Amino acid sequence: MVPVFPLYVVAFPYHSVTVRIFEDRYKEMLDHLRRTDGIFVMGRIWRGQEVGGSAVPYRVSTLMRLESVSPEGDSFRAEALGLRRVYISHFDHDSASYLQAEIEEYPDLVASDARAEELLTIWKRYLERCLGISMEMIRTWEDSPLFKLPLPELTLALTPFLRLPYSNLQFLLESRDPNQRRDNLVKAMIQAISGKTVDESEEPWES
């Protein structure tokens, strides 16, 4: 069993998420993580409330590793790094004060065609025009491990940079076709560069 932390955010592999721990049940979970390997699942809430109650996340979530913890009064500030996507096969609401789950691997079902050039070109334009990052800074990133990732991992690593509704982020996290993830990311970034916004009430993605 792996501890589960349901939140309203969508966590992705290769990205850090910082959370404030103040509920007793999550303090117990944090204590468990600090005594063990620090591995847990973070998933976007599908049903229930983030504070109190028994929130249940989407079954496709992200396996995380606790990186650091610092006290803040009666609460804690915890930072965790996304490792990979997983599928939650079974929820356990009874064995601990916090939610636990059994998980399975969640691999892509479609082979990658490895074409990442357009994605990276559009992504650099998006960073400059939509996020206000200088091209000089972007060029320094080109030698980073992020730019060297294979296409399947690259699509997941770039997604959190986009200002998308949580429903679209969850859609991309669940997508098992890396080529389609790339195409949907390119579409979303072109929309943003042109000044258009993604309407959460519509489904702009292809699957």
N, CA, C and O of each residue as an XYZ file, in Angstrom:
828
protein
N       0.831     -1.198      0.000
C       0.000      0.000      0.000
C       0.878      1.265      0.000
O       1.928      1.314      0.640
N       0.422      2.261     -0.723
C       1.139      3.525     -0.820
C       0.228      4.641     -0.305
O      -0.949      4.675     -0.666
N       0.739      5.553      0.528
C      -0.079      6.688      0.968
C      -0.525      7.527     -0.219
O       0.177      7.620     -1.226
N      -1.697      8.134     -0.092
C      -2.265      8.957     -1.165
C      -2.605     10.339     -0.616
O      -3.207     10.469      0.450
N      -2.209     11.367     -1.365
C      -2.506     12.750     -0.992
C      -3.370     13.350     -2.102
O      -2.839     13.744     -3.140
N      -4.695     13.427     -1.904
C      -5.559     14.040     -2.913
C      -5.515     15.569     -2.809
O      -5.632     16.127     -1.718
N      -5.347     16.234     -3.945
C      -5.328     17.697     -4.005
C      -6.121     18.148     -5.227
O      -6.476     17.338     -6.083
N      -6.395     19.453     -5.298
C      -7.084     19.977     -6.470
C      -6.123     20.260     -7.622
O      -6.565     20.598     -8.720
N      -4.829     20.129     -7.395
C      -3.850     20.331     -8.458
C      -3.612     19.031     -9.206
O      -4.028     17.963     -8.757
N      -2.941     19.125    -10.351
C      -2.525     17.946    -11.106
C      -1.004     17.900    -11.067
O      -0.339     18.775    -11.621
N      -0.459     16.890    -10.420
C       0.994     16.735    -10.333
C       1.500     15.977    -11.558
O       0.819     15.102    -12.093
N       2.714     16.334    -11.989
C       3.313     15.698    -13.162
C       4.711     15.194    -12.833
O       5.384     15.745    -11.962
N       5.151     14.142    -13.531
C       6.546     13.705    -13.396
C       7.508     14.837    -13.724
O       7.213     15.697    -14.554
N       8.662     14.829    -13.064
C       9.760     15.781    -13.266
C       9.502     17.155    -12.647
O      10.332     18.053    -12.782
N       8.376     17.329    -11.979
C       8.066     18.628    -11.391
C       7.851     18.513     -9.891
O       7.361     17.501     -9.389
N       8.231     19.576     -9.188
C       8.056     19.624     -7.743
C       6.718     20.272     -7.391
O       6.250     21.183     -8.073
N       6.126     19.786     -6.328
C       4.896     20.368     -5.789
C       5.134     20.657     -4.316
O       5.616     19.798     -3.577
N       4.798     21.866     -3.892
C       4.931     22.248     -2.484
C       3.549     22.317     -1.860
O       2.646     22.953     -2.402
N       3.386     21.666     -0.726
C       2.090     21.642     -0.043
C       2.277     21.997      1.427
O       3.347     21.800      2.004
N       1.218     22.521      2.010
C       1.201     22.827      3.430
C       0.409     21.736      4.142
O      -0.749     21.476      3.814
N       1.044     21.111      5.111
C       0.436     20.006      5.851
C      -0.056     20.528      7.201
O       0.750     20.966      8.022
N      -1.374     20.486      7.439
C      -1.895     20.980      8.714
C      -2.934     20.051      9.341
O      -3.193     20.141     10.542
N      -3.537     19.155      8.541
C      -4.501     18.212      9.107
C      -3.757     17.086      9.816
O      -2.687     16.664      9.375
N      -4.330     16.603     10.916
C      -3.677     15.547     11.702
C      -3.404     14.302     10.876
O      -2.344     13.690     11.004
N      -4.354     13.925     10.028
C      -4.161     12.689      9.243
C      -2.978     12.812      8.286
O      -2.263     11.837      8.057
N      -2.767     13.998      7.728
C      -1.648     14.164      6.815
C      -0.335     14.392      7.561
O       0.743     14.140      7.022
N      -0.430     14.868      8.802
C       0.775     14.898      9.634
C       1.217     13.470      9.940
O       2.413     13.179      9.973
N       0.243     12.572     10.166
C       0.577     11.157     10.376
C       1.186     10.562      9.113
O       2.150      9.799      9.178
N       0.617     10.918      7.963
C       1.175     10.436      6.703
C       2.592     10.963      6.506
O       3.477     10.226      6.071
N       2.804     12.222      6.823
C       4.133     12.818      6.691
C       5.134     12.117      7.596
O       6.270     11.870      7.193
N       4.722     11.800      8.805
C       5.601     11.073      9.727
C       5.962      9.708      9.153
O       7.109      9.272      9.251
N       4.989      9.038      8.559
C       5.247      7.745      7.919
C       6.247      7.902      6.775
O       7.179      7.108      6.649
N       6.056      8.913      5.954
C       6.949      9.119      4.811
C       8.377      9.405      5.258
O       9.332      8.945      4.632
N       8.521     10.159      6.332
C       9.862     10.506      6.818
C      10.562      9.299      7.429
O      11.791      9.266      7.500
N       9.797      8.312      7.868
C      10.392      7.106      8.460
C      10.638      6.020      7.431
O      11.319      5.034      7.711
N      10.079      6.200      6.228
C      10.213      5.163      5.196
C      10.934      5.739      3.969
O      11.856      6.543      4.100
N      10.506      5.322      2.797
C      11.199      5.754      1.574
C      10.669      7.069      1.014
O      11.184      7.560      0.009
N       9.647      7.648      1.646
C       9.122      8.929      1.205
C       8.282      8.877     -0.053
O       8.016      9.914     -0.660
N       7.855      7.679     -0.460
C       7.101      7.520     -1.698
C       5.599      7.545     -1.416
O       5.110      6.854     -0.522
N       4.879      8.354     -2.194
C       3.424      8.413     -2.070
C       2.825      8.820     -3.408
O       3.545      9.132     -4.357
N       1.510      8.812     -3.468
C       0.785      9.190     -4.684
C       0.094     10.521     -4.457
O      -0.527     10.740     -3.417
N       0.206     11.410     -5.439
C      -0.543     12.672     -5.421
C      -1.458     12.686     -6.629
O      -1.017     12.480     -7.759
N      -2.750     12.933     -6.377
C      -3.704     12.917     -7.476
C      -4.730     14.023     -7.361
O      -5.067     14.468     -6.264
N      -5.219     14.459     -8.502
C      -6.264     15.473     -8.521
C      -7.561     14.885     -7.985
O      -7.921     13.754     -8.311
N      -8.253     15.651     -7.169
C      -9.480     15.177     -6.547
C     -10.573     14.979     -7.597
O     -10.878     15.875     -8.383
N     -11.141     13.802     -7.583
C     -12.268     13.462     -8.445
C     -13.587     13.654     -7.705
O     -14.578     14.113     -8.274
N     -13.574     13.285     -6.400
C     -14.778     13.377     -5.591
C     -14.385     13.695     -4.157
O     -13.409     13.149     -3.642
N     -15.148     14.585     -3.505
C     -14.876     14.928     -2.111
C     -14.198     16.278     -1.965
O     -14.021     17.007     -2.941
N     -13.822     16.602     -0.737
C     -13.227     17.885     -0.403
C     -11.756     17.724     -0.037
O     -11.343     16.701      0.509
N     -10.972     18.760     -0.351
C      -9.536     18.708     -0.068
C      -9.268     18.724      1.433
O      -8.389     18.007      1.912
N     -10.015     19.534      2.177
C      -9.837     19.643      3.628
C     -11.005     18.954      4.329
O     -12.166     19.288      4.096
N     -10.683     17.989      5.191
C     -11.738     17.245      5.869
C     -12.388     16.250      4.921
O     -12.151     16.289      3.714
N     -13.206     15.363      5.466
C     -13.904     14.412      4.617
C     -12.975     13.368      4.032
O     -11.852     13.182      4.502
N     -13.458     12.687      2.998
C     -12.694     11.584      2.397
C     -12.595     11.797      0.895
O     -13.323     11.169      0.127
N     -11.701     12.675      0.477
C     -11.508     12.954     -0.947
C     -10.902     11.746     -1.652
O     -10.047     11.051     -1.103
N     -11.358     11.513     -2.864
C     -10.848     10.417     -3.687
C     -10.288     11.013     -4.978
O     -10.981     11.778     -5.648
N      -9.049     10.678     -5.338
C      -8.455     11.228     -6.561
C      -8.790     10.403     -7.795
O      -9.300      9.287     -7.700
N      -8.493     10.979     -8.950
C      -8.573     10.208    -10.193
C      -7.617      9.032    -10.100
O      -6.586      9.104     -9.432
N      -7.972      7.955    -10.776
C      -7.144      6.748    -10.676
C      -5.784      6.917    -11.351
O      -4.809      6.296    -10.927
N      -5.701      7.736    -12.383
C      -4.398      8.034    -12.977
C      -3.830      9.239    -12.240
O      -4.341     10.354    -12.350
N      -2.775      8.994    -11.495
C      -2.158     10.017    -10.659
C      -0.646      9.934    -10.813
O      -0.144      9.253    -11.707
N       0.071     10.624     -9.946
C       1.533     10.679    -10.078
C       2.216     10.180     -8.819
O       1.883     10.597     -7.710
N       3.165      9.291     -9.000
C       3.975      8.812     -7.885
C       4.994      9.886     -7.534
O       5.685     10.409     -8.408
N       5.081     10.211     -6.245
C       5.919     11.305     -5.782
C       6.957     10.804     -4.775
O       6.793      9.743     -4.173
N       8.027     11.582     -4.604
C       9.022     11.302     -3.566
C       9.192     12.557     -2.719
O       9.463     13.638     -3.241
N       9.032     12.404     -1.417
C       9.217     13.522     -0.498
C      10.669     13.980     -0.543
O      11.586     13.181     -0.359
N      10.871     15.279     -0.791
C      12.210     15.832     -0.934
C      12.652     16.630      0.288
O      13.810     16.543      0.694
N      11.750     17.401      0.876
C      12.116     18.224      2.028
C      10.884     18.555      2.850
O       9.760     18.575      2.349
N      11.132     18.815      4.140
C      10.061     19.185      5.069
C      10.595     20.264      5.988
O      11.707     20.161      6.504
N       9.784     21.312      6.191
C      10.165     22.359      7.136
C       8.940     22.773      7.943
O       7.853     22.927      7.386
N       9.114     22.956      9.273
C       7.975     23.344     10.120
C       7.576     24.793      9.873
O       8.421     25.649      9.612
N       6.272     25.053      9.959
C       5.730     26.413      9.859
C       4.648     26.564     10.930
O       3.461     26.380     10.662
N       5.075     26.898     12.136
C       4.132     26.979     13.247
C       3.589     25.601     13.581
O       4.353     24.682     13.879
N       2.265     25.457     13.532
C       1.633     24.165     13.818
C       1.509     23.296     12.576
O       0.952     22.201     12.647
N       2.011     23.756     11.449
C       1.919     22.995     10.213
C       3.315     22.730      9.654
O       4.322     23.098     10.258
N       3.353     22.088      8.493
C       4.623     21.777      7.837
C       4.529     22.157      6.367
O       3.468     22.073      5.749
N       5.655     22.572      5.831
C       5.783     22.830      4.403
C       6.578     21.676      3.809
O       7.729     21.451      4.183
N       5.969     20.950      2.890
C       6.611     19.774      2.311
C       6.751     19.946      0.808
O       5.842     20.438      0.139
N       7.893     19.538      0.289
C       8.130     19.584     -1.156
C       8.370     18.173     -1.655
O       9.138     17.416     -1.062
N       7.700     17.821     -2.759
C       7.824     16.477     -3.317
C       8.062     16.562     -4.811
O       7.610     17.497     -5.472
N       8.774     15.579     -5.335
C       9.113     15.531     -6.760
C       8.332     14.428     -7.446
O       8.271     13.302     -6.951
N       7.723     14.754     -8.605
C       7.008     13.749     -9.377
C       7.957     12.776    -10.053
O       8.948     13.183    -10.660
N       7.652     11.493     -9.947
C       8.510     10.452    -10.518
C       7.933      9.870    -11.808
O       8.593      9.880    -12.847
N       6.711      9.368    -11.740
C       6.094      8.775    -12.926
C       4.586      8.637    -12.698
O       4.105      8.708    -11.568
N       3.862      8.439    -13.788
C       2.430      8.211    -13.690
C       2.164      6.802    -13.172
O       2.931      5.875    -13.431
N       1.068      6.658    -12.438
C       0.645      5.343    -11.969
C      -0.875      5.255    -12.071
O      -1.572      6.263    -12.186
N      -1.363      4.022    -12.025
C      -2.800      3.769    -12.003
C      -3.171      3.187    -10.651
O      -2.573      2.206    -10.208
N      -4.157      3.787     -9.992
C      -4.614      3.306     -8.685
C      -5.631      2.193     -8.911
O      -6.730      2.435     -9.410
N      -5.259      0.989     -8.543
C      -6.123     -0.171     -8.773
C      -7.065     -0.447     -7.606
O      -8.104     -1.083     -7.781
N      -6.703      0.028     -6.422
C      -7.546     -0.238     -5.249
C      -7.303      0.828     -4.192
O      -6.157      1.160     -3.888
N      -8.403      1.373     -3.624
C      -8.313      2.340     -2.536
C      -8.518      1.638     -1.203
O      -9.351      0.740     -1.079
N      -7.746      2.063     -0.205
C      -7.885      1.539      1.156
C      -8.199      2.719      2.078
O      -7.332      3.542      2.372
N      -9.458      2.783      2.527
C      -9.899      3.882      3.387
C      -9.808      3.536      4.877
O     -10.069      4.389      5.724
N      -9.444      2.306      5.198
C      -9.620      1.820      6.568
C      -8.336      1.539      7.339
O      -8.357      1.560      8.570
N      -7.233      1.280      6.669
C      -6.033      0.820      7.371
C      -5.269      1.933      8.081
O      -4.454      1.658      8.962
N      -5.522      3.173      7.711
C      -4.833      4.307      8.327
C      -5.782      5.498      8.363
O      -6.863      5.458      7.775
N      -5.378      6.545      9.050
C      -6.221      7.744      9.110
C      -6.268      8.467      7.765
O      -7.187      9.244      7.505
N      -5.274      8.211      6.910
C      -5.198      8.806      5.582
C      -5.449      7.733      4.535
O      -5.352      6.539      4.815
N      -5.770      8.169      3.339
C      -6.061      7.247      2.244
C      -4.786      6.525      1.797
O      -3.709      7.118      1.728
N      -4.935      5.234      1.495
C      -3.846      4.450      0.926
C      -4.364      3.747     -0.325
O      -5.570      3.697     -0.564
N      -3.446      3.209     -1.117
C      -3.869      2.578     -2.360
C      -2.855      1.562     -2.850
O      -1.671      1.622     -2.516
N      -3.349      0.627     -3.649
C      -2.488     -0.249     -4.426
C      -2.360      0.368     -5.818
O      -3.342      0.854     -6.379
N      -1.163      0.345     -6.365
C      -0.934      1.010     -7.651
C      -0.311      0.056     -8.665
O       0.305     -0.949     -8.310
N      -0.491      0.401     -9.933
C       0.097     -0.337    -11.036
C       0.840      0.639    -11.952
O       0.625      1.850    -11.896
N       1.706      0.094    -12.786
C       2.372      0.926    -13.783
C       1.336      1.434    -14.788
O       0.301      0.803    -15.003
N       1.627      2.572    -15.392
C       0.705      3.174    -16.363
C       1.501      3.581    -17.605
O       1.783      4.763    -17.804
N       1.863      2.605    -18.436
C       2.710      2.905    -19.606
C       1.892      3.443    -20.775
O       0.676      3.262    -20.838
N       2.578      4.103    -21.692
C       1.947      4.490    -22.945
C       1.588      3.235    -23.731
O       2.283      2.222    -23.654
N       0.494      3.312    -24.489
C       0.057      2.180    -25.304
C       0.383      2.382    -26.783
O       0.164      1.487    -27.599
N       0.906      3.562    -27.125
C       1.269      3.881    -28.507
C       2.756      4.220    -28.538
O       3.254      4.928    -27.662
N       3.453      3.720    -29.536
C       4.881      3.997    -29.664
C       5.113      5.447    -30.056
O       4.310      6.046    -30.771
N       6.210      6.000    -29.584
C       6.564      7.378    -29.913
C       7.185      7.451    -31.296
O       7.977      6.589    -31.675
N       6.818      8.503    -32.062
C       7.473      8.701    -33.350
C       8.718      9.584    -33.213
O       9.395      9.870    -34.200
N       9.014     10.013    -31.977
C      10.259     10.719    -31.617
C      10.378     12.117    -32.195
O      11.441     12.724    -32.068
N       9.340     12.662    -32.825
C       9.422     13.994    -33.426
C       9.130     15.059    -32.372
O       7.974     15.322    -32.042
N      10.186     15.662    -31.854
C      10.041     16.643    -30.779
C      10.442     18.054    -31.210
O      10.262     19.002    -30.445
N      10.983     18.211    -32.425
C      11.523     19.505    -32.837
C      10.465     20.601    -32.824
O      10.706     21.677    -32.276
N       9.298     20.352    -33.416
C       8.247     21.369    -33.457
C       7.783     21.727    -32.054
O       7.565     22.896    -31.737
N       7.634     20.708    -31.220
C       7.195     20.941    -29.851
C       8.152     21.873    -29.121
O       7.714     22.816    -28.461
N       9.448     21.621    -29.230
C      10.425     22.454    -28.534
C      10.489     23.861    -29.128
O      10.669     24.834    -28.396
N      10.346     23.971    -30.431
C      10.361     25.294    -31.069
C       9.180     26.140    -30.594
O       9.351     27.304    -30.231
N       7.983     25.552    -30.597
C       6.786     26.272    -30.150
C       6.876     26.562    -28.664
O       6.449     27.621    -28.204
N       7.434     25.621    -27.913
C       7.530     25.812    -26.462
C       8.402     27.013    -26.133
O       8.073     27.780    -25.228
N       9.507     27.192    -26.848
C      10.383     28.349    -26.600
C       9.664     29.656    -26.921
O       9.805     30.641    -26.196
N       8.898     29.664    -28.001
C       8.107     30.856    -28.335
C       7.064     31.128    -27.252
O       6.818     32.277    -26.886
N       6.464     30.067    -26.751
C       5.451     30.206    -25.704
C       6.064     30.793    -24.430
O       5.483     31.688    -23.816
N       7.235     30.292    -24.033
C       7.896     30.807    -22.831
C       8.190     32.297    -22.960
O       8.021     33.066    -22.014
N       8.635     32.686    -24.158
C       9.004     34.088    -24.365
C       7.777     34.993    -24.425
O       7.746     36.034    -23.769
N       6.774     34.614    -25.199
C       5.645     35.509    -25.458
C       4.569     35.452    -24.374
O       3.935     36.464    -24.078
N       4.361     34.287    -23.789
C       3.263     34.138    -22.837
C       3.721     34.190    -21.379
O       2.963     34.620    -20.510
N       4.939     33.761    -21.108
C       5.435     33.758    -19.733
C       6.467     34.848    -19.480
O       6.895     35.047    -18.344
N       6.871     35.560    -20.543
C       7.790     36.677    -20.377
C       9.216     36.298    -20.033
O       9.941     37.090    -19.430
N       9.628     35.095    -20.409
C      10.992     34.640    -20.140
C      11.877     35.049    -21.312
O      11.516     34.837    -22.470
N      13.016     35.625    -21.017
C      13.893     36.125    -22.083
C      14.461     34.975    -22.899
O      14.682     33.879    -22.385
N      14.693     35.241    -24.181
C      15.271     34.226    -25.048
C      16.683     33.863    -24.595
O      17.130     32.731    -24.783
N      17.371     34.813    -24.007
C      18.704     34.521    -23.479
C      18.624     33.461    -22.385
O      19.439     32.539    -22.345
N      17.638     33.595    -21.497
C      17.463     32.601    -20.450
C      17.041     31.265    -21.038
O      17.520     30.214    -20.611
N      16.144     31.304    -22.020
C      15.676     30.065    -22.643
C      16.839     29.322    -23.296
O      16.904     28.094    -23.230
N      17.751     30.054    -23.921
C      18.904     29.407    -24.565
C      19.785     28.689    -23.543
O      20.388     27.662    -23.854
N      19.860     29.224    -22.331
C      20.658     28.550    -21.306
C      20.016     27.235    -20.885
O      20.694     26.331    -20.397
N      18.703     27.136    -21.076
C      18.001     25.902    -20.715
C      18.177     24.816    -21.754
O      17.946     23.641    -21.467
N      18.580     25.186    -22.951
C      18.632     24.212    -24.035
C      19.639     23.091    -23.777
O      19.541     22.017    -24.371
N      20.590     23.337    -22.908
C      21.558     22.300    -22.552
C      21.132     21.511    -21.323
O      21.857     20.627    -20.867
N      19.967     21.825    -20.790
C      19.507     21.139    -19.589
C      18.974     19.752    -19.937
O      18.624     19.500    -21.090
N      18.905     18.851    -18.961
C      18.371     17.501    -19.217
C      16.942     17.515    -19.751
O      16.529     16.592    -20.453
N      16.184     18.568    -19.418
C      14.791     18.640    -19.867
C      14.688     18.563    -21.384
O      13.842     17.839    -21.908
N      15.537     19.300    -22.094
C      15.489     19.325    -23.560
C      15.962     18.017    -24.170
O      15.725     17.767    -25.352
N      16.618     17.188    -23.394
C      17.172     15.943    -23.928
C      16.257     14.743    -23.673
O      16.582     13.628    -24.081
N      15.140     14.951    -23.017
C      14.239     13.839    -22.711
C      13.639     13.254    -23.989
O      13.379     13.991    -24.940
N      13.416     11.936    -24.022
C      12.684     11.347    -25.146
C      11.272     11.935    -25.214
O      10.760     12.427    -24.209
N      10.652     11.888    -26.371
C       9.358     12.526    -26.570
C       8.306     12.147    -25.524
O       7.638     13.049    -25.018
N       8.114     10.875    -25.170
C       7.068     10.558    -24.188
C       7.261     11.299    -22.865
O       6.310     11.857    -22.318
N       8.491     11.303    -22.353
C       8.764     11.985    -21.100
C       8.731     13.504    -21.272
O       8.299     14.231    -20.377
N       9.197     13.975    -22.439
C       9.236     15.407    -22.703
C       7.838     16.014    -22.667
O       7.647     17.095    -22.109
N       6.865     15.334    -23.253
C       5.505     15.876    -23.267
C       4.964     16.052    -21.848
O       4.292     17.040    -21.554
N       5.256     15.099    -20.978
C       4.787     15.203    -19.590
C       5.553     16.277    -18.834
O       4.992     16.947    -17.967
N       6.822     16.444    -19.152
C       7.643     17.432    -18.447
C       7.270     18.858    -18.832
O       7.384     19.764    -18.006
N       6.826     19.077    -20.072
C       6.498     20.426    -20.529
C       5.089     20.854    -20.141
O       4.820     22.050    -20.021
N       4.193     19.906    -19.945
C       2.788     20.242    -19.712
C       2.554     21.223    -18.561
O       1.762     22.149    -18.733
N       3.200     21.074    -17.394
C       2.906     22.003    -16.294
C       3.258     23.460    -16.574
O       2.804     24.348    -15.852
N       4.058     23.725    -17.606
C       4.372     25.115    -17.944
C       3.182     25.827    -18.587
O       3.140     27.057    -18.631
N       2.219     25.056    -19.083
C       1.074     25.646    -19.766
C      -0.007     26.039    -18.766
O      -0.282     25.320    -17.806
N      -0.609     27.194    -19.014
C      -1.691     27.670    -18.162
C      -3.005     27.083    -18.678
O      -3.740     27.724    -19.429
N      -3.276     25.865    -18.261
C      -4.441     25.130    -18.741
C      -5.387     24.821    -17.590
O      -4.948     24.719    -16.444
N      -6.677     24.670    -17.873
C      -7.615     24.209    -16.843
C      -7.193     22.831    -16.327
O      -6.589     22.037    -17.048
N      -7.525     22.570    -15.071
C      -7.145     21.286    -14.474
C      -7.713     20.104    -15.266
O      -7.080     19.050    -15.343
N      -8.894     20.272    -15.851
C      -9.485     19.166    -16.615
C      -8.607     18.803    -17.806
O      -8.463     17.625    -18.135
N      -8.019     19.808    -18.456
C      -7.143     19.540    -19.592
C      -5.812     18.950    -19.146
O      -5.251     18.090    -19.826
N      -5.307     19.410    -18.005
C      -4.074     18.835    -17.466
C      -4.283     17.364    -17.119
O      -3.424     16.528    -17.396
N      -5.423     17.053    -16.514
C      -5.704     15.656    -16.177
C      -5.831     14.823    -17.443
O      -5.373     13.681    -17.483
N      -6.449     15.386    -18.476
C      -6.578     14.693    -19.758
C      -5.204     14.333    -20.315
O      -4.993     13.214    -20.782
N      -4.276     15.278    -20.265
C      -2.933     15.024    -20.783
C      -2.194     14.000    -19.927
O      -1.457     13.164    -20.450
N      -2.390     14.067    -18.617
C      -1.749     13.088    -17.734
C      -2.233     11.681    -18.065
O      -1.456     10.728    -18.013
N      -3.505     11.548    -18.402
C      -4.085     10.227    -18.658
C      -3.817      9.726    -20.074
O      -3.934      8.528    -20.335
N      -3.463     10.617    -20.984
C      -3.242     10.223    -22.372
C      -2.123      9.190    -22.479
O      -1.062      9.345    -21.873
N      -2.370      8.134    -23.259
C      -1.381      7.064    -23.406
C      -0.763      7.042    -24.799
O      -0.143      6.059    -25.205
N      -0.946      8.148    -25.524
C      -0.358      8.300    -26.864
C       0.567      9.511    -26.827
O       0.084     10.644    -26.841
N       1.889      9.305    -26.780
C       2.818     10.436    -26.668
C       2.774     11.371    -27.874
O       3.015     12.570    -27.737
N       2.473     10.838    -29.034
C       2.400     11.669    -30.234
C       1.187     12.602    -30.170
O       1.265     13.765    -30.566
N       0.079     12.082    -29.672
C      -1.103     12.919    -29.523
C      -0.926     13.945    -28.411
O      -1.430     15.064    -28.510
N      -0.208     13.566    -27.346
C       0.099     14.546    -26.290
C       0.890     15.707    -26.873
O       0.614     16.872    -26.585
N       1.884     15.370    -27.702
C       2.671     16.424    -28.350
C       1.791     17.324    -29.189
O       1.888     18.548    -29.098
N       0.923     16.730    -30.015
C       0.081     17.520    -30.908
C      -0.872     18.412    -30.121
O      -1.114     19.555    -30.510
N      -1.411     17.904    -29.026
C      -2.313     18.700    -28.204
C      -1.571     19.828    -27.494
O      -2.114     20.922    -27.339
N      -0.347     19.576    -27.065
C       0.459     20.633    -26.450
C       0.771     21.729    -27.460
O       0.664     22.916    -27.152
N       1.156     21.329    -28.662
C       1.454     22.312    -29.710
C       0.210     23.151    -29.993
O       0.296     24.373    -30.110
N      -0.941     22.499    -30.102
C      -2.192     23.216    -30.348
C      -2.476     24.218    -29.238
O      -2.836     25.362    -29.513
N      -2.317     23.797    -27.986
C      -2.593     24.678    -26.849
C      -1.650     25.870    -26.815
O      -2.068     26.988    -26.514
N      -0.368     25.635    -27.124
C       0.598     26.735    -27.096
C       0.371     27.717    -28.234
O       0.522     28.924    -28.046
N       0.008     27.216    -29.419
C      -0.296     28.107    -30.544
C      -1.506     28.969    -30.202
O      -1.528     30.159    -30.518
N      -2.517     28.376    -29.557
C      -3.682     29.142    -29.124
C      -3.268     30.253    -28.165
O      -3.712     31.394    -28.294
N      -2.405     29.905    -27.194
C      -1.982     30.889    -26.201
C      -1.167     32.007    -26.843
O      -1.357     33.177    -26.510
N      -0.264     31.665    -27.758
C       0.575     32.662    -28.423
C      -0.284     33.621    -29.241
O       0.027     34.807    -29.354
N      -1.373     33.092    -29.813
C      -2.255     33.931    -30.628
C      -3.240     34.733    -29.783
O      -4.025     35.516    -30.317
N      -3.199     34.540    -28.472
C      -4.062     35.306    -27.588
C      -5.370     34.639    -27.246
O      -6.192     35.225    -26.541
N      -5.590     33.424    -27.729
C      -6.824     32.701    -27.434
C      -6.676     31.955    -26.107
O      -5.562     31.654    -25.678
N      -7.784     31.666    -25.474
C      -7.783     30.905    -24.230
C      -8.536     29.605    -24.430
O      -9.404     29.502    -25.298
N      -8.197     28.613    -23.620
C      -8.889     27.334    -23.673
C     -10.108     27.413    -22.771
O      -9.989     27.683    -21.576
N     -11.278     27.177    -23.343
C     -12.521     27.194    -22.570
C     -12.692     25.842    -21.906
O     -12.787     24.814    -22.578
N     -12.731     25.850    -20.571
C     -12.819     24.589    -19.837
C     -14.122     23.854    -20.132
O     -14.208     22.645    -19.914
N     -15.139     24.563    -20.625
C     -16.408     23.913    -20.914
C     -16.369     23.130    -22.231
O     -17.286     22.372    -22.547
N     -15.287     23.331    -22.989
C     -15.152     22.604    -24.257
C     -13.994     21.628    -24.149
O     -13.118     21.786    -23.298
N     -13.990     20.632    -25.000
C     -12.921     19.636    -25.023
C     -12.061     19.877    -26.256
O     -12.409     19.413    -27.341
N     -10.930     20.601    -26.116
C     -10.131     20.971    -27.285
C      -9.128     19.907    -27.706
O      -8.360     20.108    -28.646
N      -9.137     18.802    -27.025
C      -8.097     17.808    -27.273
C      -8.561     16.709    -28.206
O      -9.754     16.457    -28.373
N      -7.577     16.065    -28.806
C      -7.823     14.894    -29.623
C      -7.261     13.683    -28.900
O      -6.198     13.754    -28.283
N      -7.975     12.584    -28.979
C      -7.504     11.370    -28.290
C      -7.549     10.186    -29.244
O      -7.194      9.071    -28.861
